[in-house]
Amino acid sequence: MSKAPPSAAVPASYEAALEELEQLVGRLESGQMPLEQLLSGYQRGAELLKFCRDRLEAVEGQIKLVDEGAFKPWTQE
């Protein structure tokens, strides 16, 4: 019987988290996951979703910093 990865397993990257999340959602939606694994699968999915959202927010923050002054758009006169 396979189990969901432990909650402490931090994905190596945004892409790795997204791939794991997509696979997990596929297993959950297939209806083939044993009942006792559904809750742990859902919890892992929530952790992965939070990880992805946090990474996206961090990148958005960096983009805002760039847009607010580090780089000005080049204009041709």
Biopython code that builds the backbone (N, CA, C, O; Angstrom):
import numpy as np
from Bio.PDB.StructureBuilder import StructureBuilder

atoms = [
    (1, "MET", "N", (0.846, -1.174, 0.000)),
    (1, "MET", "CA", (0.000, 0.000, 0.000)),
    (1, "MET", "C", (0.884, 1.228, 0.000)),
    (1, "MET", "O", (1.667, 1.408, 0.933)),
    (2, "SER", "N", (0.791, 2.106, -1.035)),
    (2, "SER", "CA", (1.617, 3.308, -1.104)),
    (2, "SER", "C", (0.976, 4.416, -0.284)),
    (2, "SER", "O", (-0.246, 4.533, -0.199)),
    (3, "LYS", "N", (1.826, 5.211, 0.306)),
    (3, "LYS", "CA", (1.355, 6.320, 1.133)),
    (3, "LYS", "C", (1.796, 7.619, 0.509)),
    (3, "LYS", "O", (2.723, 7.651, -0.301)),
    (4, "ALA", "N", (1.114, 8.717, 0.898)),
    (4, "ALA", "CA", (1.509, 10.037, 0.438)),
    (4, "ALA", "C", (2.845, 10.388, 1.066)),
    (4, "ALA", "O", (3.160, 9.912, 2.157)),
    (5, "PRO", "N", (3.637, 11.216, 0.390)),
    (5, "PRO", "CA", (4.914, 11.620, 0.968)),
    (5, "PRO", "C", (4.701, 12.315, 2.298)),
    (5, "PRO", "O", (3.647, 12.915, 2.512)),
    (6, "PRO", "N", (5.676, 12.253, 3.200)),
    (6, "PRO", "CA", (5.512, 12.903, 4.485)),
    (6, "PRO", "C", (5.301, 14.401, 4.327)),
    (6, "PRO", "O", (5.794, 15.011, 3.378)),
    (7, "SER", "N", (4.568, 14.987, 5.260)),
    (7, "SER", "CA", (4.240, 16.406, 5.193)),
    (7, "SER", "C", (5.478, 17.277, 5.153)),
    (7, "SER", "O", (5.450, 18.361, 4.569)),
    (8, "ALA", "N", (6.563, 16.828, 5.763)),
    (8, "ALA", "CA", (7.770, 17.633, 5.837)),
    (8, "ALA", "C", (8.532, 17.670, 4.517)),
    (8, "ALA", "O", (9.466, 18.460, 4.377)),
    (9, "ALA", "N", (8.163, 16.841, 3.550)),
    (9, "ALA", "CA", (8.891, 16.807, 2.282)),
    (9, "ALA", "C", (8.641, 18.098, 1.515)),
    (9, "ALA", "O", (7.551, 18.323, 0.989)),
    (10, "VAL", "N", (9.669, 18.944, 1.460)),
    (10, "VAL", "CA", (9.552, 20.216, 0.755)),
    (10, "VAL", "C", (9.974, 19.996, -0.697)),
    (10, "VAL", "O", (11.043, 19.442, -0.955)),
    (11, "PRO", "N", (9.147, 20.425, -1.638)),
    (11, "PRO", "CA", (9.503, 20.248, -3.049)),
    (11, "PRO", "C", (10.806, 20.983, -3.384)),
    (11, "PRO", "O", (11.134, 22.001, -2.774)),
    (12, "ALA", "N", (11.523, 20.457, -4.345)),
    (12, "ALA", "CA", (12.792, 21.056, -4.754)),
    (12, "ALA", "C", (12.586, 22.368, -5.505)),
    (12, "ALA", "O", (13.453, 23.242, -5.492)),
    (13, "SER", "N", (11.436, 22.499, -6.158)),
    (13, "SER", "CA", (11.181, 23.696, -6.961)),
    (13, "SER", "C", (9.668, 23.855, -7.162)),
    (13, "SER", "O", (8.876, 22.976, -6.822)),
    (14, "TYR", "N", (9.304, 25.001, -7.724)),
    (14, "TYR", "CA", (7.906, 25.253, -8.076)),
    (14, "TYR", "C", (7.427, 24.196, -9.070)),
    (14, "TYR", "O", (6.328, 23.656, -8.939)),
    (15, "GLU", "N", (8.265, 23.911, -10.062)),
    (15, "GLU", "CA", (7.890, 22.945, -11.095)),
    (15, "GLU", "C", (7.696, 21.544, -10.510)),
    (15, "GLU", "O", (6.774, 20.826, -10.897)),
    (16, "ALA", "N", (8.568, 21.165, -9.578)),
    (16, "ALA", "CA", (8.438, 19.851, -8.939)),
    (16, "ALA", "C", (7.156, 19.781, -8.115)),
    (16, "ALA", "O", (6.469, 18.760, -8.121)),
    (17, "ALA", "N", (6.835, 20.856, -7.410)),
    (17, "ALA", "CA", (5.607, 20.899, -6.610)),
    (17, "ALA", "C", (4.382, 20.821, -7.505)),
    (17, "ALA", "O", (3.430, 20.103, -7.200)),
    (18, "LEU", "N", (4.405, 21.552, -8.602)),
    (18, "LEU", "CA", (3.277, 21.554, -9.528)),
    (18, "LEU", "C", (3.076, 20.177, -10.151)),
    (18, "LEU", "O", (1.943, 19.715, -10.290)),
    (19, "GLU", "N", (4.168, 19.525, -10.523)),
    (19, "GLU", "CA", (4.072, 18.181, -11.106)),
    (19, "GLU", "C", (3.499, 17.189, -10.082)),
    (19, "GLU", "O", (2.625, 16.387, -10.413)),
    (20, "GLU", "N", (3.991, 17.248, -8.850)),
    (20, "GLU", "CA", (3.476, 16.351, -7.808)),
    (20, "GLU", "C", (1.997, 16.630, -7.541)),
    (20, "GLU", "O", (1.207, 15.704, -7.356)),
    (21, "LEU", "N", (1.632, 17.900, -7.524)),
    (21, "LEU", "CA", (0.239, 18.276, -7.292)),
    (21, "LEU", "C", (-0.658, 17.752, -8.409)),
    (21, "LEU", "O", (-1.741, 17.229, -8.143)),
    (22, "GLU", "N", (-0.219, 17.887, -9.642)),
    (22, "GLU", "CA", (-1.015, 17.387, -10.771)),
    (22, "GLU", "C", (-1.201, 15.874, -10.695)),
    (22, "GLU", "O", (-2.293, 15.368, -10.955)),
    (23, "GLN", "N", (-0.140, 15.153, -10.339)),
    (23, "GLN", "CA", (-0.239, 13.701, -10.206)),
    (23, "GLN", "C", (-1.183, 13.324, -9.065)),
    (23, "GLN", "O", (-1.984, 12.398, -9.197)),
    (24, "LEU", "N", (-1.087, 14.036, -7.959)),
    (24, "LEU", "CA", (-1.932, 13.769, -6.805)),
    (24, "LEU", "C", (-3.402, 14.023, -7.131)),
    (24, "LEU", "O", (-4.268, 13.224, -6.774)),
    (25, "VAL", "N", (-3.678, 15.125, -7.803)),
    (25, "VAL", "CA", (-5.059, 15.435, -8.189)),
    (25, "VAL", "C", (-5.599, 14.340, -9.116)),
    (25, "VAL", "O", (-6.755, 13.935, -8.997)),
    (26, "GLY", "N", (-4.775, 13.875, -10.019)),
    (26, "GLY", "CA", (-5.194, 12.784, -10.913)),
    (26, "GLY", "C", (-5.573, 11.536, -10.136)),
    (26, "GLY", "O", (-6.582, 10.894, -10.431)),
    (27, "ARG", "N", (-4.754, 11.188, -9.129)),
    (27, "ARG", "CA", (-5.065, 9.995, -8.317)),
    (27, "ARG", "C", (-6.335, 10.212, -7.499)),
    (27, "ARG", "O", (-7.163, 9.309, -7.377)),
    (28, "LEU", "N", (-6.483, 11.408, -6.943)),
    (28, "LEU", "CA", (-7.688, 11.693, -6.151)),
    (28, "LEU", "C", (-8.937, 11.636, -7.028)),
    (28, "LEU", "O", (-9.956, 11.074, -6.627)),
    (29, "GLU", "N", (-8.857, 12.211, -8.212)),
    (29, "GLU", "CA", (-10.010, 12.248, -9.111)),
    (29, "GLU", "C", (-10.334, 10.887, -9.710)),
    (29, "GLU", "O", (-11.472, 10.649, -10.116)),
    (30, "SER", "N", (-9.363, 10.000, -9.771)),
    (30, "SER", "CA", (-9.599, 8.694, -10.376)),
    (30, "SER", "C", (-10.514, 7.818, -9.525)),
    (30, "SER", "O", (-11.134, 6.881, -10.028)),
    (31, "GLY", "N", (-10.595, 8.128, -8.243)),
    (31, "GLY", "CA", (-11.410, 7.322, -7.348)),
    (31, "GLY", "C", (-10.743, 6.016, -6.963)),
    (31, "GLY", "O", (-11.371, 5.174, -6.322)),
    (32, "GLN", "N", (-9.495, 5.829, -7.336)),
    (32, "GLN", "CA", (-8.791, 4.589, -7.058)),
    (32, "GLN", "C", (-7.954, 4.645, -5.783)),
    (32, "GLN", "O", (-7.321, 3.654, -5.417)),
    (33, "MET", "N", (-7.942, 5.782, -5.108)),
    (33, "MET", "CA", (-7.153, 5.937, -3.897)),
    (33, "MET", "C", (-7.932, 5.362, -2.711)),
    (33, "MET", "O", (-9.100, 5.700, -2.519)),
    (34, "PRO", "N", (-7.303, 4.503, -1.923)),
    (34, "PRO", "CA", (-7.985, 3.943, -0.754)),
    (34, "PRO", "C", (-8.450, 5.043, 0.204)),
    (34, "PRO", "O", (-7.818, 6.092, 0.325)),
    (35, "LEU", "N", (-9.543, 4.782, 0.865)),
    (35, "LEU", "CA", (-10.167, 5.763, 1.747)),
    (35, "LEU", "C", (-9.196, 6.338, 2.768)),
    (35, "LEU", "O", (-9.187, 7.546, 3.005)),
    (36, "GLU", "N", (-8.376, 5.478, 3.376)),
    (36, "GLU", "CA", (-7.467, 5.963, 4.418)),
    (36, "GLU", "C", (-6.382, 6.883, 3.856)),
    (36, "GLU", "O", (-5.735, 7.605, 4.614)),
    (37, "GLN", "N", (-6.176, 6.865, 2.544)),
    (37, "GLN", "CA", (-5.174, 7.746, 1.936)),
    (37, "GLN", "C", (-5.765, 9.055, 1.432)),
    (37, "GLN", "O", (-5.026, 9.989, 1.122)),
    (38, "LEU", "N", (-7.082, 9.131, 1.348)),
    (38, "LEU", "CA", (-7.713, 10.334, 0.820)),
    (38, "LEU", "C", (-7.387, 11.574, 1.640)),
    (38, "LEU", "O", (-7.045, 12.615, 1.080)),
    (39, "LEU", "N", (-7.489, 11.473, 2.949)),
    (39, "LEU", "CA", (-7.232, 12.635, 3.794)),
    (39, "LEU", "C", (-5.779, 13.062, 3.707)),
    (39, "LEU", "O", (-5.496, 14.253, 3.576)),
    (40, "SER", "N", (-4.849, 12.114, 3.776)),
    (40, "SER", "CA", (-3.439, 12.479, 3.687)),
    (40, "SER", "C", (-3.112, 13.043, 2.300)),
    (40, "SER", "O", (-2.282, 13.943, 2.176)),
    (41, "GLY", "N", (-3.759, 12.519, 1.271)),
    (41, "GLY", "CA", (-3.570, 13.051, -0.081)),
    (41, "GLY", "C", (-4.085, 14.467, -0.199)),
    (41, "GLY", "O", (-3.448, 15.323, -0.813)),
    (42, "TYR", "N", (-5.237, 14.706, 0.388)),
    (42, "TYR", "CA", (-5.808, 16.061, 0.368)),
    (42, "TYR", "C", (-4.900, 17.029, 1.129)),
    (42, "TYR", "O", (-4.657, 18.146, 0.672)),
    (43, "GLN", "N", (-4.403, 16.601, 2.286)),
    (43, "GLN", "CA", (-3.520, 17.454, 3.076)),
    (43, "GLN", "C", (-2.241, 17.768, 2.310)),
    (43, "GLN", "O", (-1.786, 18.912, 2.304)),
    (44, "ARG", "N", (-1.663, 16.766, 1.665)),
    (44, "ARG", "CA", (-0.446, 16.991, 0.878)),
    (44, "ARG", "C", (-0.738, 17.945, -0.271)),
    (44, "ARG", "O", (0.076, 18.815, -0.579)),
    (45, "GLY", "N", (-1.883, 17.788, -0.900)),
    (45, "GLY", "CA", (-2.269, 18.697, -1.976)),
    (45, "GLY", "C", (-2.372, 20.130, -1.494)),
    (45, "GLY", "O", (-1.936, 21.050, -2.185)),
    (46, "ALA", "N", (-2.947, 20.331, -0.307)),
    (46, "ALA", "CA", (-3.047, 21.672, 0.261)),
    (46, "ALA", "C", (-1.662, 22.258, 0.537)),
    (46, "ALA", "O", (-1.436, 23.448, 0.319)),
    (47, "GLU", "N", (-0.741, 21.430, 1.012)),
    (47, "GLU", "CA", (0.634, 21.888, 1.263)),
    (47, "GLU", "C", (1.317, 22.290, -0.047)),
    (47, "GLU", "O", (1.984, 23.322, -0.120)),
    (48, "LEU", "N", (1.143, 21.466, -1.072)),
    (48, "LEU", "CA", (1.756, 21.772, -2.364)),
    (48, "LEU", "C", (1.166, 23.041, -2.973)),
    (48, "LEU", "O", (1.886, 23.854, -3.551)),
    (49, "LEU", "N", (-0.138, 23.201, -2.839)),
    (49, "LEU", "CA", (-0.793, 24.398, -3.355)),
    (49, "LEU", "C", (-0.264, 25.646, -2.653)),
    (49, "LEU", "O", (-0.003, 26.659, -3.302)),
    (50, "LYS", "N", (-0.105, 25.578, -1.337)),
    (50, "LYS", "CA", (0.437, 26.710, -0.578)),
    (50, "LYS", "C", (1.868, 27.013, -1.016)),
    (50, "LYS", "O", (2.234, 28.176, -1.183)),
    (51, "PHE", "N", (2.676, 25.971, -1.201)),
    (51, "PHE", "CA", (4.049, 26.147, -1.658)),
    (51, "PHE", "C", (4.069, 26.887, -2.996)),
    (51, "PHE", "O", (4.823, 27.845, -3.166)),
    (52, "CYS", "N", (3.240, 26.442, -3.945)),
    (52, "CYS", "CA", (3.185, 27.072, -5.267)),
    (52, "CYS", "C", (2.719, 28.524, -5.171)),
    (52, "CYS", "O", (3.298, 29.406, -5.805)),
    (53, "ARG", "N", (1.692, 28.769, -4.392)),
    (53, "ARG", "CA", (1.197, 30.139, -4.227)),
    (53, "ARG", "C", (2.254, 31.041, -3.605)),
    (53, "ARG", "O", (2.437, 32.177, -4.040)),
    (54, "ASP", "N", (2.947, 30.540, -2.591)),
    (54, "ASP", "CA", (3.994, 31.326, -1.936)),
    (54, "ASP", "C", (5.105, 31.669, -2.926)),
    (54, "ASP", "O", (5.600, 32.796, -2.939)),
    (55, "ARG", "N", (5.497, 30.700, -3.755)),
    (55, "ARG", "CA", (6.540, 30.964, -4.758)),
    (55, "ARG", "C", (6.074, 32.005, -5.773)),
    (55, "ARG", "O", (6.831, 32.906, -6.136)),
    (56, "LEU", "N", (4.836, 31.881, -6.227)),
    (56, "LEU", "CA", (4.311, 32.852, -7.191)),
    (56, "LEU", "C", (4.246, 34.254, -6.583)),
    (56, "LEU", "O", (4.589, 35.232, -7.246)),
    (57, "GLU", "N", (3.809, 34.356, -5.331)),
    (57, "GLU", "CA", (3.752, 35.662, -4.664)),
    (57, "GLU", "C", (5.145, 36.263, -4.517)),
    (57, "GLU", "O", (5.316, 37.473, -4.663)),
    (58, "ALA", "N", (6.138, 35.431, -4.229)),
    (58, "ALA", "CA", (7.510, 35.918, -4.099)),
    (58, "ALA", "C", (8.005, 36.480, -5.438)),
    (58, "ALA", "O", (8.645, 37.531, -5.475)),
    (59, "VAL", "N", (7.707, 35.784, -6.522)),
    (59, "VAL", "CA", (8.121, 36.261, -7.839)),
    (59, "VAL", "C", (7.376, 37.545, -8.193)),
    (59, "VAL", "O", (7.970, 38.476, -8.738)),
    (60, "GLU", "N", (6.089, 37.602, -7.889)),
    (60, "GLU", "CA", (5.324, 38.821, -8.151)),
    (60, "GLU", "C", (5.918, 40.005, -7.393)),
    (60, "GLU", "O", (5.999, 41.111, -7.926)),
    (61, "GLY", "N", (6.333, 39.771, -6.150)),
    (61, "GLY", "CA", (6.966, 40.825, -5.363)),
    (61, "GLY", "C", (8.254, 41.301, -6.000)),
    (61, "GLY", "O", (8.525, 42.502, -6.021)),
    (62, "GLN", "N", (9.048, 40.390, -6.518)),
    (62, "GLN", "CA", (10.289, 40.762, -7.194)),
    (62, "GLN", "C", (10.004, 41.559, -8.461)),
    (62, "GLN", "O", (10.707, 42.521, -8.768)),
    (63, "ILE", "N", (8.978, 41.157, -9.191)),
    (63, "ILE", "CA", (8.611, 41.883, -10.414)),
    (63, "ILE", "C", (8.168, 43.301, -10.065)),
    (63, "ILE", "O", (8.528, 44.249, -10.763)),
    (64, "LYS", "N", (7.392, 43.457, -8.996)),
    (64, "LYS", "CA", (6.954, 44.794, -8.580)),
    (64, "LYS", "C", (8.150, 45.668, -8.235)),
    (64, "LYS", "O", (8.172, 46.849, -8.581)),
    (65, "LEU", "N", (9.142, 45.105, -7.559)),
    (65, "LEU", "CA", (10.342, 45.874, -7.228)),
    (65, "LEU", "C", (11.052, 46.340, -8.496)),
    (65, "LEU", "O", (11.504, 47.482, -8.586)),
    (66, "VAL", "N", (11.141, 45.450, -9.459)),
    (66, "VAL", "CA", (11.781, 45.814, -10.723)),
    (66, "VAL", "C", (10.980, 46.909, -11.411)),
    (66, "VAL", "O", (11.546, 47.889, -11.895)),
    (67, "ASP", "N", (9.671, 46.743, -11.455)),
    (67, "ASP", "CA", (8.805, 47.718, -12.121)),
    (67, "ASP", "C", (8.800, 49.071, -11.422)),
    (67, "ASP", "O", (8.592, 50.096, -12.070)),
    (68, "GLU", "N", (9.023, 49.090, -10.127)),
    (68, "GLU", "CA", (8.918, 50.334, -9.365)),
    (68, "GLU", "C", (10.191, 51.171, -9.372)),
    (68, "GLU", "O", (10.225, 52.226, -8.739)),
    (69, "GLY", "N", (11.202, 50.748, -10.046)),
    (69, "GLY", "CA", (12.323, 51.653, -10.076)),
    (69, "GLY", "C", (13.679, 51.081, -10.391)),
    (69, "GLY", "O", (14.558, 51.822, -10.830)),
    (70, "ALA", "N", (13.886, 49.834, -10.196)),
    (70, "ALA", "CA", (15.210, 49.301, -10.467)),
    (70, "ALA", "C", (15.520, 49.416, -11.954)),
    (70, "ALA", "O", (16.655, 49.700, -12.335)),
    (71, "PHE", "N", (14.533, 49.200, -12.776)),
    (71, "PHE", "CA", (14.704, 49.323, -14.210)),
    (71, "PHE", "C", (13.593, 50.206, -14.759)),
    (71, "PHE", "O", (12.414, 49.971, -14.494)),
    (72, "LYS", "N", (13.962, 51.188, -15.500)),
    (72, "LYS", "CA", (12.973, 52.062, -16.130)),
    (72, "LYS", "C", (12.836, 51.645, -17.594)),
    (72, "LYS", "O", (13.815, 51.236, -18.218)),
    (73, "PRO", "N", (11.642, 51.746, -18.132)),
    (73, "PRO", "CA", (11.466, 51.381, -19.533)),
    (73, "PRO", "C", (12.304, 52.312, -20.437)),
    (73, "PRO", "O", (12.425, 53.510, -20.179)),
    (74, "TRP", "N", (12.854, 51.745, -21.463)),
    (74, "TRP", "CA", (13.649, 52.501, -22.398)),
    (74, "TRP", "C", (12.713, 53.174, -23.383)),
    (74, "TRP", "O", (11.853, 52.527, -23.981)),
    (75, "THR", "N", (12.884, 54.461, -23.547)),
    (75, "THR", "CA", (12.064, 55.176, -24.502)),
    (75, "THR", "C", (12.951, 55.808, -25.544)),
    (75, "THR", "O", (14.045, 56.283, -25.239)),
    (76, "GLN", "N", (12.489, 55.813, -26.753)),
    (76, "GLN", "CA", (13.232, 56.378, -27.865)),
    (76, "GLN", "C", (12.691, 57.763, -28.143)),
    (76, "GLN", "O", (11.484, 57.938, -28.310)),
    (77, "GLU", "N", (13.552, 58.728, -28.192)),
    (77, "GLU", "CA", (13.085, 60.093, -28.457)),
    (77, "GLU", "C", (13.612, 60.601, -29.761)),
    (77, "GLU", "O", (13.321, 61.734, -30.146)),
]
sb = StructureBuilder()
sb.init_structure("model")
sb.init_model(0)
sb.init_chain("A")
sb.init_seg("    ")
for serial, (resi, resn, name, xyz) in enumerate(atoms, 1):
    if name == "N":
        sb.init_residue(resn, " ", resi, " ")
    sb.init_atom(name, np.array(xyz, "f"), 0.0, 1.0, " ", f" {name:<3s}", serial, name[0])
structure = sb.get_structure()
